[in-house]
Amino acid sequence: MKVAVIGCGTIANSAHIPSYLNNSEAEIKYFCDIIPERAQAAVEKYGCGTAVVDYHDVLADPEIEAVSVCTPNNVHPTIAIDALRAGKNVLCEKPAARTYAEAQEMQKVQHETGKVLNIGVVNRFNDSVNRIKEYIDQGKLGNIHHVYVSFRAHRSIPGLGGDFTNKAVAGGGVLIDWGVHYLDIVMYCCGDPSIKTVTGETFCKLGKDMKNYVYTNMWAERELKDGDVYDVDDSVTGMIRTSGPVITLNGAWAQNIGEEEQYIDFMGDKGGIRLRYGKDFTVFTTENGALINYTPQFQTKYMFQNEIDAFIDCIKTGKKLPSHIDTVAITAKMMQAIYDSAEQHREIVLE
């Protein structure tokens, strides 16, 4: 299957491209990027494909069956929709879009065209996450009544002043960048419950004075330039009532607490699980009148490889994946409601 990678930045080089190369049923025909040197560098590094600047050239090629969209968030909808209408299957990086309305438009076009539109909520292909889902589905935790989500870091704003901190490009800050993964894990493991009410507050505090922001290291570090923007949330808190559990969350790219707290607690009436994000998990329960806990040990496979393999397979088989736009749109609706609640300083009722 001939595929193309649109956007040749970090996520493409660290995840999508190597995973396609490791899949014997896929062949990368194009590397596309608006920076010509970046696309050409991919051709030279991986020894395959053709470098192009305009993604329309990719979509005009009838041999291309699938594309990965690895661009900044603001062009996810445009490129994905154009690709679907050109008859291509799409794997679009997370978040689906900057707003729920944009995600809905992507979903609408997917339904119209019938082509595949999966979103890069890669944790749905994570072996630890899937084991937790099995535990919950099997009733080992009983009724899941509360899930607590923490994605907090000490002064870790990515690419200060760049695309990540520009709302017009990214759509938001820590919630849409990090929180999307954590909330998606919760929704997936709990069966994608419907959202009833949402209340939240976002804060744009620590990074606003960009020139005087103090940190030790920064993801996507860059030099500040005239005209740089910082208008996104660097921390967020909220509570979501669903048809399943209540979800509470605290997230921060940057907090004045020197701790990294990145985990999800699933709390049921028979047991609980703490998932250490990107790592293993511990089960807490009782047995024979005693409190016990254990950390399962098992082999894991690179989740991006699982994702790409599943994407290629679903195009061939017609199987609907858990990362389909229909399920991801629920999380997009939740995040939009958190932002709306924060802007209006009131609870948002969705159902």
Disulfide bonds with the S-S distance in Angstrom:
none
